Amino acid sequence: MNKSRNTQATASRAQAATPTGPLWPLLTLPALLVGVLVLVAASYFAGTATASELGDPGPLVRWALPAAKALHHSSMAITVAALVFAATILPRSTKPKRPAPGEQDTDGGEVHPAFARAMNLAAAAGLLWTVSAAAVLVFTFWDLVGKPMSTDPSYTSAMLDYVLNISVGRAWAWMIVIAAITSSLAFGVRSPSWVGATAVFSLAGVLPMSLIGHAAGGDDHWGAVNSIMLHLVGVCLWFGGIVVLAALAPLLASKAPGRHSGTRPILAGTVLQRFSALATISIVLVAGSGVVNASIRISGWDQWMTPYGLIVIAKAGATLALGALGLAHRSRVIPALRAGKLEATRAAWLVVAAETIVMAAVMALATVLARTAPPTPETAPELPTPARLLTGYELPPELTSASWLQVWRFDWLWIAIVIFLAVAYLWAVVTVRRRGDKWSLLLTISWLVGLACLFYFTSGALAVYGTILFSVHMVDHMALTMVAPLFMVIGSPVTLALKALSSRSDGTRGPREWILVLVHSKFSALVTNPIFAAANFAGSIIIFYGTDIFGFALRNHVGHELMNVHFLITGYLFALSMIGTDPVPRRAPYPLRLVILLATMSFHAFYGVSIMSSTSLMQADWFGNMGRTWGEDALEDQRLGAGAMWGIGEIPTLLLALGVMVSWNRDDSKESKRKDRQADRDNEAELNAYNDMFAQLKKRDEEIARRGR
């Protein structure tokens, strides 16, 4: 009887702690109200709500545009976060089971209500994202026209020209396409792989927004765009995650509803702990990128007292408040929930409610900030130089030996990637060693050296001069393809990650599970095949420099970053297929690897000589119109770059060949030792069987000869 009463009391406390009833509106309605109030107050304070003297689109557009943008930013963040939750945090089933080898479906019960709600939320928010993006497209057009909205047919062609030829119009048109595809996928897909792919694709929405922000037109265009991109990624995961938590709160109880109510589901503490790790990364992204953006747009202490500066201060303060609430989650609430203290559940959802309210205020401030003119002017010089017209930057000083260390242009996207990979690798090393396992110091050093090379190749003199000199561009290309990946592959990051990351048994796919999915996929089997890796390496060079893809990478920031990504991944896969120790579906025999390396060296020589002997200039309208008054002429510089491609490509290839031979020798030695140990165990049974076979063959030959006589 007492046991039954205790069970009923526990269930009652669990139900009371779950945010159903009066607590559920507390998580959402105040946030909406605060967001609206902050948006209105900040708009009046910044002056964006008043009529413009140059051209006023009317009060409808003045108020509808920021409202549509706030709705767009919020729905986009919620869509992305809901998909990330469904892909990495929530189980698909109320009765999860471990997957058998080669099994696709890893769930054995009903669809988990939290997973179903997350996907439904992603689909609904995605639809709202699409509609609000279309509304922003229309309102930004009329804001640019500077006249009240009209149904005059003459504006139809102007609207079409805006979408096709104006960067802002094109960006919002692409945003509509991305949102529509994401919402369609969210409605239809439910398998783990497709949900994960949809979550990754949804992040493409940050790209158009990063290209049309204030800092995108500043003096450091590329650095500003990358910092905005990182900022938006952090905001989507952080803000959207908080809203998704609020939406899932009623379902994160101690027991899952349905036929499998007796099974153990994902608990609130587990969900909050997993989101806390994601939120920590997001906070660092938001804070770091915010500092970079502020340094670009605010150049003096007096500018902090302008409306723009004060809104930045308010936004920073609210962000710090969110960080403090997140710290409270991590240090107090989550440990209590993990310990099974049900009374902590209500405290957890109250903290989520506070986070939702503060985040709504932050989103409203960010929306107004995007429409407020920064104090640092973003106007180009009246007579820009040819280099500035082409690259967006002034021509750097003459390239000297000192320039290799003195000239920098920080690429914040790659800086963030390098820092994340370095911190994650060191965390994994510490985790493995605390558990009592060993990890080679040389592997750690090799990984860090590879990341240091990656940082220099993307932010140092090679990146700066590579936009104006073909020779330096080719050095940067070969370094990104053949030098940085070589050190990174030796570091064996996948093996280390699989050692350090814990596996999940609740049917969800965490980092370790997703790594295993990718490692054992058919795609991995294709791209890690040495023949494919070599063909990709050689073929991509011919396609890249033989078509206008090279010009797209020079003129367009997106193309430039995609070029860096392609160079790095191509080189990494090639090195991995040759000397890597990380797990891959299948490894080629050592003789084939050496033949491929020999063919690669021959290709470098052939293609380098073909460029050196060419009398036509690649991308002549770019390299030939840079306005340089120093250095070799463009055609001679191209020949120098072809020689650099030949020379730099051969040295790493020889090192790879040496690595293949060393690995081959080690494997032969291991195989010999294995056979010796086997012979000692079975008294050389294999050798005796081999000798017996020859003895039997000899007897048979003698018998045949005797019969022949």
Buried (B, 14 or more C-beta within 10 A) or exposed (E): EEEEEEEEEEBEBBBBBBBEEEBBEBBBEBBEEBBBEBBBBBBEBBEBBEEEEEEBBBEEBBBBBBBBBBBBBBBBBBBBBBBBBBBBBBBBBBBBBEBEEEEEEBBBBBBBBBBBBBBBBBBBBBBBBBBBBBBBBBBBBBBBBEBEBEEEEEBEEEBEEBBEEBEBBBBBBBBBBBBBBBBBBBBEBEEBBEBBBBBEBBBBBBBBBBBBBBBBBBBBBBBBBBBBBBBBBBBBBBBBBBBBBBBBBBBBBBBBEBEBEEBEBBBBBBBBBBBBEBBBBBBBBBBBBBEBBBBBBBEEEEBBEBBBBBBBEBBBEBBEBBBEBBEBBBEBBBBBBBEEBBEBBBBBBBBBBBBBBBBBBBBBBBBBBBBBBBBBEBEEEEEEBEBBEBBBBEBBEEBEEEBBEEBEBBBBBBBBBBBBBBEBBEEBBEBBEEEEEEBEEEBBEBBBBBBBBBBBBBBBBBBBBBBBBBBBBBBBBBBBBBBBBBBBBBBBBBBBBBBBBEEBEBBBBBBBBBBBBEBBEEEBBEBBBBEBBBEBBBEBBEEBBEEEBBBBBBBEBBBBBBBBBBBBBBBBBBBBBBBBBBBBBEBBEBEEBBBBBEBBBEBBBEBBEEBBEEEEBBBEEBBBBBEBEEBEEBBEBBBBBBBBBBBBBBEBBEBBBEBBBEBBEEEEEEEEEEEEEEBEEEEBEEEEEEEEEEEEEEEEEEEEEEEEE
